[in-house]
Amino acid sequence: MTHVVTGAAGFIGSHVTERLLEDGADVVGIDNFHDYYDERIKRDNVAQIEATAADSGSDFRLVEGSITDDDALAQLPDEPEYVFHLAAIAGVRYSVEHPVPYSEINVLGTAKLIDSFDDAGKVVVASSSSVYGEVPLEDLPVSEDRDTAPIAPYPLSKVQTEEVTRMLCGNADVPYAILRFFSVYGPRQRPDEAFTKFISMSLAGETIPIYGDGEQSRDFTHVSDVVDGAVRAAERGEGTYNLGSGRRVTVNDMVDTLDDILGGVDAEHVEQPEGDAEHTHADVSKAREELGYEPSIEFREGAESCVEWCRRMEAKGIF
């Protein structure tokens, strides 16, 4: 079997790629190494993917290019078994100031990608919990049947990505699964995301900024649980699924956990920026029932894996 992974050099994409290689599949990845963050992180991810491919005996080929570029798309298989579409320009706050690329890359790129295949066994598309917008605390956990209400260009682009997927896959009679990820964390996370940012700043002796009072909460979901959910969705699911941990952790609790693991961190409260929801919390009962999805990584265990990776990046001079 040959699968396609978009965003293969990125955070979630590199983990999905390695899982598929370990399972014995061949993978063709595509990534444009967007300068949203340090390219060296993605290059390190690719090196680990190549090592996994060598150990597993599976084949990995990387296309360096954008999902908006016809020449790059032409280098992908015409009839892949599964397509894991994880490429996107991310960042809720960044999208408020730079909205245009989100439509160009996330929405148009998805349409061009799906249209480029002669056939595909299944298309699995990454979406985001941010599509739900600001959900009142009393309405949590949120299920997939809640109306979407994006409050920034990034989640708006994800709503549109979902609609493009439903339309094009439906017209072509290609099965699909849309996965709404909830605050994914773990090794290889983007450096602007809370875990990596807080850990790298602490290792450098800097003060961590806590937005607002720190009582905002997230359904932090470890990347290994998300990868397992994505593979399960490819194998047996169809429709839209929340992939979360099913628990909420406040930012203050996250900082306390890191303080304990690192042996002390400095933090200060600063003004909260626009675009972020106050709380997120996934109802994962649909994924549990239809996919057999069962998040298993405890929060502290996941935080320790982040610290270990950040220390490795620090030793390499990347952080």
C-alpha positions, 0 to 999 in steps of 0.5 A, spaced: 500 500 500 502 507 498 499 512 502 500 520 501 501 524 507 501 532 506 505 536 511 509 530 512 515 534 515 511 537 520 508 536 527 503 531 526 504 529 519 511 526 521 508 522 526 503 519 522 508 518 516 512 514 521 506 510 524 504 508 517 512 506 515 512 502 521 505 498 519 509 496 513 506 501 508 510 505 503 509 513 504 509 519 499 510 525 503 509 532 501 511 539 504 513 546 502 517 547 508 513 554 509 517 559 513 512 560 519 517 557 523 525 554 523 526 550 517 531 546 521 525 543 526 522 540 519 529 537 517 530 534 523 523 531 523 525 528 516 531 525 518 527 521 523 522 519 518 528 516 513 531 513 519 524 509 521 523 507 513 530 504 513 529 500 519 522 498 517 524 496 510 518 501 507 519 506 502 519 513 503 519 519 498 518 526 499 516 531 494 518 538 496 513 543 494 506 546 496 499 543 495 497 549 491 502 547 486 500 543 480 508 541 478 508 538 485 502 535 486 503 531 479 509 528 483 504 524 487 501 517 486 495 518 482 491 512 486 493 512 493 490 507 498 489 513 503 491 520 503 492 524 510 491 531 509 495 535 514 498 540 510 496 547 512 498 554 515 496 554 522 496 559 528 489 562 530 493 569 532 497 569 526 491 569 522 488 575 525 493 579 522 495 575 516 488 572 513 489 571 506 494 565 506 489 561 510 484 561 504 490 560 499 493 555 502 488 551 506 482 552 502 484 552 495 490 547 497 485 542 499 481 543 493 487 542 488 489 536 492 483 532 492 482 534 485 489 531 483 488 524 484 484 519 479 482 515 485 483 514 492 481 509 497 480 514 503 481 521 504 483 523 511 483 531 513 485 535 519 480 540 521 480 543 528 476 544 534 477 552 533 471 551 528 466 551 534 468 558 536 467 560 543 463 555 546 460 557 553 463 553 559 456 550 561 455 547 553 462 543 554 464 538 552 462 539 545 460 534 540 460 534 532 453 536 531 454 543 534 454 548 529 461 551 527 462 559 529 469 561 527 472 567 530 478 568 526 481 567 519 484 560 521 478 556 523 474 559 518 479 556 513 478 550 516 470 550 516 471 551 508 476 546 508 471 541 511 466 543 506 470 543 500 472 536 502 465 533 503 463 536 496 469 534 492 469 527 495 462 526 495 462 528 488 467 523 486 464 518 491 471 517 495 470 516 502 473 521 507 473 522 514 474 529 517 478 530 524 477 536 529 483 536 533 483 539 540 490 542 542 495 537 540 501 537 543 508 533 544 514 532 541 515 536 534 510 541 536 510 548 533 515 553 537 509 558 537 505 553 541 504 553 548 508 547 550 514 548 546 514 555 547 514 555 555 519 549 555 524 552 550 523 559 554 524 556 561 530 552 558 533 559 556 532 562 563 526 566 560 520 568 563 513 565 561 508 569 559 501 567 561 495 570 558 490 573 562 488 569 569 491 563 566 484 559 568 482 558 560 483 551 559 484 546 553 483 539 551 490 537 551 491 531 546 498 528 545 500 527 538 500 519 539 493 519 541 491 523 535 495 519 530 492 513 532 485 516 531 487 518 524 489 511 522 483 508 525 479 513 521 482 511 515 481 504 516 474 504 518 471 511 519 467 516 515 464 523 517 466 528 522 470 526 528 472 530 534 479 527 536 481 530 543 483 527 550 476 528 553 479 532 559 480 540 560 487 542 563 488 550 565 494 554 563 495 555 570 495 547 571 500 546 565 505 551 568 505 548 574 506 541 571 512 544 567 514 547 573 515 540 577 518 537 571 523 542 570 525 544 577 522 551 577 519 556 572 518 563 572 512 566 569 508 572 569 501 574 567 500 578 560 494 581 556 490 576 552 491 576 545 485 576 540 482 570 537 483 564 542 477 561 545 476 561 552 475 553 553 476 547 549 473 540 551 472 534 546 466 529 547 469 523 543 464 518 544 463 518 537 470 517 535 470 512 541 464 508 538 465 508 531 473 508 531 475 504 537 479 511 539 481 511 546 486 516 548 491 513 553 497 518 554 496 522 561 497 529 561 504 529 565 507 523 561 505 527 555 508 533 558 515 529 560 515 527 552 515 535 550 521 536 555 525 531 553 524 533 545 525 540 547 532 538 551 534 535 544 533 541 540 536 545 545 542 540 545 542 541 537 542 549 537 535 549 534 532 552 540 
